Amino acid sequence: MNFTNSINFWQNYLNKDVSYMRRNRVVHYFNDIAYTPWPFHLSFCMFLFCFFGVLFLHHFEWAGTAIVLSLSLIFLFVFFWSKDLHFDSAFFGKFNYKVRRSILSGFLLFLLSEICIFAGFLWTYFDRYFHSPGYMGGTFLPLGIETVSWNGYPLWGSFVLLASGWGCNQAYYAARGGSWSLFRLWSSIGHILGGMFLLNIQVQEYFSGNTLSISDSVLGSCFYLITGFHGLHVCIGLLLLTFVSDLIQNYSVTRDRIFSYSIALIYWHFVDWIWLFVYTFLYVLNGNAFIEI
C-alpha cells in the first residue's frame, strides 16, 4: 500500500511538472520546480523558532519545549526537501551542469552570510577586548572572573575536529575513485571524530571545572554565544554528512555525481576554519592567565 501511494505521488508530481513546463514554455538550462511545500514549511518553522526563542529569554516556562519542537520540525523539513532534490537529480536527471553550478554559487553565498554572522559576534568580543570600560579599571576581565584554558579540552578538540575533516577528505577521494569500502571506512572515522568533538569535548568542557558563566559580563556572554553557535553548526554538518553518506552507500549516487557530498565537505571545512578562529581568539588570546581544566 505504501509503495502504491509512493508511485502515485511521484506520478502526480511529474504530471504537475510537465503541465507547468507546457504552460510557461520557457527554454533555458535551469530547473523549474513545479510544486514543493518544504520552503514554506521551513520558513514558518524558522519564524516559530525565533519567536519561541524570544519568549524563552523572557522566562516563559513552555517556550523551551516549543523551541525543541520547532527545531525538530526544521530538521525534518530540511530532510524531506533534500530527499526531493535528490530524487530530481538522481532519478529524473534534472540537475545538469548549469543547475549544479547555480546550487554551488548559492551555497557559497550562504557560507558568506554565515561568515558575516560569526564576524559580528567576534566584533562584539573585540570591542570589549580593545576598549575596556573605565568602571572596570581599564581591564578586559572583571575582578574574580577566570577564562577557560587553551591547553585542556579545547586543544584536544582542535586536533579531533581537524582530523575529522581529514577523514572526510579521504572519504571523498575514495568515492571519486570508486572504492566504496574505503569510503565507508573514512566517512565513519570522520563522523565518529566529529561526534567526539561535540559530545566528549565541547559539551564536557561546559560541564567540567569551567568557572566561567554566561552571566559573567560581556566575556561570558560572547564565549557561550560563539562556542554554542559553532556547536550548532557542528550538529548541522554531522547531519548533512550522514545524509549524503547514506545516499552514496546505498549506491543511489555514482562516483561521477557526488556533488552533494562535496557540498557537505565544504561546509565541514568551513566549520573547521571557524573553530580555528574561535580557538585562537577566545582561548589563546583571551587576556588572562592560563587555567588548567
Beta strands, then each sheet from edge to edge (+ up, - down):
end
